């Protein structure tokens, strides 16, 4: 899509004035080779890129732009897994190189490209550490971030990776408890470095807090409650909560972020030059057409945060975001919103646990689909 507005008129450029960075949740070879990624850095203030197995499945499956590299992999005797990795690693390295000026200009704050460890490893600490280490060494870019899921098994891997100086994007965070565990896992990794006399400066991390999936699941439960009752007040409470839980949850997570900043453990690291792990708002495309298509942008602009937008949301925001620092507004109301859920019979902890497992599945399935499509492509290009 061609840009339709300039830096002077597009509201998306006002976001950085509130201390928030815009990253894009999309990556493909077409985006890189066409020059579109570089153009979006200028026209949409894109300051980073996130990828995941679903994005690569969409980018690679059935796309002829990758055929030459697939054929080269076949000729060199690579397995399907090795071919997949060569395709993805090439795109990641090239995206890192395009975004390197942003990394340099912001002194390592932005300019990152995130790549996820294989999603099947979400509950395997040792394998996650091994792959994070291998990805970092093989790709060898200072503005690379390794995505590790915020599962109980993933967080020790986060600590280890950070202790080795590897930048980490902790993904699939839904609950306040998972965010807190993630923040302390990051801090523990820095503390391990400091205990060895190693520098804690210049090590970056973001905690990817998911949004729209929360509302999609809870809205469905609220609809079920409304359908099962004749109580007008109960129906009204349910209706009033629809589309509000994810943003309320995010606002409370940001309050926890500020509490951690004041902790003695963090202050000791900050004195040594450490940079706090930023909250990143993920899953920001609005699923319900009844809601604003930029609600997960407009309501969560605030300092020291990142918002990662898929292309459609990026364009919508460039067109009609209403930018203001709202992240710390209505915090008491946010707490009250979450407090109403158990009164209606909704177990938020159970919802968050379900979302985490569902999130892993939503990465495993496209990863498997992509591998299957590569097997077929290899057979087509190199019949036995």
N, C-alpha and C positions, 0 to 999 in steps of 0.2 A: 504494500500500500504506500502510495506516495504521500509524503508529509503535506498537510494542508495548512499548517500554521507555523509561525516562526518562534524563535526563542523569545521574542518580545511579547508575543500574544498568547503563547501556549501556557496554560496553568501548571503543566508538569515541571517547568523550570523553577517555579516558586517553591517546590517541595524542598529543594536543597537548602533554601534559606531558613528552613526550620530544623536543619540538622539531619534530615533523612536522605538516604541514597536510594535511587531507583535501579534495580537490577531486572533483567529480563529472564523469564522462565521459558527459554526456547533456544535450540541450537541445531543447525544442520549445515551440511556442506554448501548447499545453495545459498544460505544466509551469508556464509563466509566469502565464497568465491564471487558472488554477485556484487559485493561491496555494500550490501544492505546493512550488515552489522556495523560497519564503520559509519555509515550514514545515520543509523539510529543513535549512535553515540553523540552525533552532532544535533540531530533534529529532535530527539526524545530524551536526551540527557541520560542514556543508558550507561551505567557505571559498573556493571558486572553481569555475569551470565550464570544461570543455574541449569543443570541438565539432570535427567533421570532416565531410567530404562524406558519409561513410556514415551518420552521425547525422542529418544534414539530409535525406538521401534517405528514411530511415525516418520522419522527422517529417513531411515535407511530402507525399510521394507518397500520393495517395488520402485525404488528410485534409481534410475539408470546412471546417475552421476557417480555412483559407487562401483559400477561394474568393472572398470579398468583395474581398480585396486583389488577387487575380489578375484579377478582373473590372475593378477600378479601373485596373490596369495596362493592360489591353486597351483600355479607353475612352480612356486618355491616349496611346495609340499606342506603348507600350513594346514593345521586343523581348522574346523569351522570356528572354534573358540578363539584361535589365534587370529583368524581373519577378522572376526568381530572386533577384537581388541585393537587390531591395527587400524581399522576404520575409525573407531571412536577416539583412539589416542591421537590420530592425525588431526581430527576436528578440534579436539580439546587444545592441543598444542598451538594450532593456528589461531584459535580464538584467544588464547592467552597472549599470543604475540600482538594481536590487534588491540587488546585491552591493556597491554603493558604501559603505554603512556599514561593512562589513568592511574594505574598503580604507582607509577613514579611521581606523578603530579600530586597525588594525595598522600604520599609518603606511606604507602602500604595500607591505607584505610579501605580503598576500593580498587576496582580493576581486576577482581577475581573471577575465575571460571571454576565452577564446581562439577566434579565427576563423582558418581556414586560407586562404592564398592559393590560387587555382585549382590543382588537382593537376597539370594538364598542364604547369605551369611548373617542375616539379621540377628540370629540367636547363637552365633559362634564367635566368641571373643577372640580366640587365638588366630583364627583364619582372617578375621577382620583386621587385626593388627598387621598380620603378614601382608595382606593385600594393600592396605593403606600405605605401608612402608614401600612396597614394590611400585605402586602407582606413583608415589612421590619421587622415587629415585628414577623411574623410567621416563616420566614426563618432564621432570627437571625444569620446572618453571617456578619462579618465586611467587607468582600470582595464581598458583593452583590451589584449590581447596578440595579436600577429600570429604565426600559426604558419607557420614556414618549414622545409621539410625539410632534414635534415642531409646533403644530397648535396654532392659537391665543388663543384657550381655554386651550391648554396644557401648555403654558408657565407660567401662574399664578400658576399652580400646581407644576411646576419646582421650582419656587421661594419658595413656601410653603414647599416643600419636603426638599430643601437645608436648609431652615431656621430651620428645625427639625433635621438636621444632617444626612439626608438620601442621599446616593450617587446616582447620577442620570446620565443616558445615554440619552441625548436628541436626538431622532431619526427623520428620514424623513426630514432632512434639505437639501434644494436644492438651494435656492437663498442667495445672500449676505445679504439681508435684514433679512431673517429668521435666519441666523447665528448671526448677530449683536443682534437681539432681544433675542436670546438664551443666548448669552454671558452676556448681561445685566440682564436677568432674574436670572442667576446664581449669579451674583454680588449682586443683590438686596436681594437674599436669605441670603447671607453671611452678608450683612449689617443689616438685621433684627436680626440675631444672635448677632452681635456685639453690637447692640443697647440695647440688653437685658443683656449685660455683659457676654455672652457665647462665648466659644472659636470658632474661625473660622479655626483653624488648623486641618489638617487631614481629611477634607471633600473633596471628589473627585467627579469630573464630566467630562464627555466628550461630545462633540457636534458632532454628527454623520452626516457628510456631504456626500451626496450620489453622485455617479459619473456616472457609466455606463448607468443608466437610462436616464440621461440628453442627452448623445450622441445618444442613440438609438432613442429618440424622435426627436431631432433636425436633425440628419442625415436623418430621414424620410422626414422632411419638406424640407431639402436641395435637396433631390432627386426629390421631387415634383416640386420645383422651376426650377431645371435643365430640367425636362421633359416638362415644360410649356414655355420654352424660346428658341429662336434661337441665342440669344446674346452670343457670344463666351466668352467675358469677364465675363459676369454674371455667365455662367456655370463654368468658371475657379475659380471664387471667391467661389462659392458654394463647389466645389470639394476640394478646399484648406482648407475649414473650417471643413470638415468632420472629426470627431474623435478628435477634438481639443477643443471643448467648455467646456467640463466637467473639464479638467485639468486646463484650463485658469481660470475658475470660482473658482476652489480650490486654485490656487495660489493667486488670489486676496483676497480670504477669509483669507488666512494666513497673508497677509499684514494687514488686519483689526485686526487680532489677535494681532499683534505687536503694533498697535496703541492703542488698549485697555490696553495693558501692561503698556503703558506710561501715562495712564490717572490718574488724581488725585484720583478718586474713587478707582481704583484698587491699586494704590500705598499705600493708607491708609490701605487697607485690607492686602496687602502683608507684611506691617510692623507688622501686628498682627499674621503673620504665615500662611496666606491663600495660597493655591495652585491654580494656574490658571487652568481654564477649558481647557483641551486639545482638539484640533481638531482631529477627528477620520475620516479617509477615509473609507466610506462604499460603498457597491454595486461595488466591485472592480473586479468582474469577467468580462472579456471582452466578449461582446455579438457578436461583428462582427469578424468573423474568418480572415478577411483581416488585422486586427490590431494585434499587439503583445499581447500575452496572459498575459503579465506582465506590460502593459503600465501604468496601474493605480498604480503600485508599483514603477517602475523605475523613473517615472517623479515626484513623490511626496514624496521622502525621504527628511526629514528635522527634525530639533530639536523640541522636545516637542510635538510630534504628535504620533498618533496611526494609524496603518493600519490593518483593519480586513479582513481576507482572507478566502474565502471558500476553502474546501480541495483541489480542482483541482488547484486553483491559488497558494495556499501554496506550493504544490509540484512543480509547474512550476517555482516559484520564487527560491525555493531551488536548482533547477537545472540550471537556466540560467538568473536570474536577473543580471543587470549591475548596481551595487549600487554606487551612488554618491549623494551628497547633491544638488539636482536640484530644490528644492522647491522654492528657491528665484532667480532662473535663469529665464531670459526672461519675467520678470514681465511686462515690457512695451508692449511687444508683446502680452501678455495675455489680457491686457486691450484693445489693438487694435483688437484682435480677437472678443471680445464681442461687441465692437463698430460697427463691420461690420454687425451684425445681423439685427438691425433695418433698415439698408440701403437696406437689401434684403427683408424686409417685415416680419421679424420674431420678434414677441413680446416676449422678454425673460421673462417678468413678467408673462405673460399669460402661457408660457411654464412651469414655475416653479409652478404656482398655479395648473395647470393640473397634474403635477407630484406628488404634495402633495396629492391631492384627490385620484389619481390612486394608490399611495403608501399605503394609508389607505385601499383601496379596496383590494389590494394584500395581506394585513394581515387579513382582515375580512373574505375573501373567504376561505382561508385554515383553519382558526379558526372554521368557520361554518362547513367545510367539516370534520374536525377532530371530532367535536361534533357529527355529523351525523354518522360517522364511529364508535364512541364509543357507540352510541345508538344501532347500529346493533350488535356490539360485546357483549354488555350486553344481548341482546335478544338471541344471539347464546349460550352464556355461562350459561344463566339462563332463559330458555324458560318459558313463563307464563303458 
